[in-house]
Structure formats: C-alpha cells, structure tokens
Amino acid sequence: MSDIKEGVAAGVISTGVAEGSSEMGLSETEYEALSPAEKDAACERVAGTFRAVGATAVIRNFSELPVLLGRLA
C-alpha cells in the first residue's frame, strides 16, 4: 500500500497488481489452492483496497499490463 500512496503523492500513475501482492496475504501455493470464485473474491477485495488509497489502475496480474499501457498511452 505504501508504494501506491507514495506514487499518488508524487503525482505519478500508480497501478496495483492484485495477484501476489502483500495485501492479498497469501502464498502462491495458498492462492493456487483457491477455487476460481475465491480467487475472484480475493482479487476484488485487494483491488478495492488499492482503489481506496488512490491507485490510478488495478490489474489482476502482469498479463494485463500491455492492455493497461495501451489505454494509458
């Protein structure tokens, strides 16, 4: 969260990445053991937290980054 807050304070684009984030609080093994619905819920919870601190954008994982960059260009 501090990295997003610092980016917002600096006036730069600040993007949160839900999967694998410390905010999610799960190891890769724990995350992979979740059902698809549980993964979606966990990512939405984290995304909401990122948005609440001012994230410019939130992506689920880095595979979504090219699309986001295209939108921001």
C-alpha positions as CSV (number, residue, x, y, z in Angstrom):
1,M,0.0,0.0,0.0
2,S,2.8,2.4,0.8
3,D,4.1,2.2,-2.7
4,I,0.7,3.2,-4.2
5,K,0.4,6.0,-1.6
6,E,3.9,7.2,-2.5
7,G,3.2,7.2,-6.2
8,V,-0.1,9.1,-5.7
9,A,1.8,11.7,-3.5
10,A,4.4,12.0,-6.3
11,G,1.7,12.6,-8.9
12,V,2.6,9.6,-11.0
13,I,0.5,6.8,-12.4
14,S,0.2,4.2,-9.6
15,T,-1.0,0.7,-10.5
16,G,-1.9,-2.1,-8.1
17,V,-1.3,-5.7,-9.0
18,A,-3.7,-7.9,-7.1
19,E,-2.3,-11.4,-7.6
20,G,0.9,-12.0,-5.5
21,S,0.5,-8.7,-3.6
22,S,1.4,-8.5,0.0
23,E,-2.0,-7.0,0.6
24,M,-3.6,-10.3,-0.5
25,G,-1.6,-12.1,2.2
26,L,-1.4,-15.5,0.5
27,S,1.5,-17.5,-0.7
28,E,1.4,-18.7,-4.3
29,T,0.5,-22.2,-3.0
30,E,-2.3,-20.9,-0.9
31,Y,-3.6,-18.7,-3.8
32,E,-3.5,-21.6,-6.3
33,A,-5.5,-23.8,-3.9
34,L,-8.4,-21.4,-4.0
35,S,-11.4,-22.0,-6.2
36,P,-11.9,-19.6,-9.2
37,A,-14.7,-17.8,-7.2
38,E,-12.4,-17.5,-4.2
39,K,-9.6,-16.1,-6.4
40,D,-12.0,-13.6,-7.9
41,A,-13.2,-12.5,-4.4
42,A,-9.7,-12.2,-3.1
43,C,-8.6,-10.1,-6.1
44,E,-11.7,-7.8,-5.8
45,R,-11.0,-7.3,-2.1
46,V,-7.4,-6.3,-2.8
47,A,-8.5,-4.1,-5.8
48,G,-10.9,-2.2,-3.6
49,T,-8.2,-1.6,-1.1
50,F,-5.8,-0.3,-3.8
51,R,-8.5,2.0,-5.2
52,A,-9.3,3.3,-1.7
53,V,-5.8,4.6,-1.3
54,G,-5.9,6.2,-4.8
55,A,-4.5,3.7,-7.3
56,T,-4.8,5.0,-10.8
57,A,-5.5,1.5,-12.0
58,V,-5.6,-2.0,-10.7
59,I,-4.8,-5.1,-12.7
60,R,-5.1,-8.7,-11.7
61,N,-1.7,-9.8,-12.9
62,F,1.1,-8.7,-15.2
63,S,-0.5,-10.3,-18.2
64,E,-3.0,-7.4,-18.2
65,L,-0.2,-4.8,-18.2
66,P,0.1,-4.4,-22.0
67,V,-3.6,-3.6,-22.3
68,L,-3.4,-1.1,-19.5
69,L,-0.4,0.6,-21.0
70,G,-2.3,0.9,-24.3
71,R,-5.2,2.6,-22.6
72,L,-2.9,5.0,-20.8
73,A,-0.9,5.9,-23.9
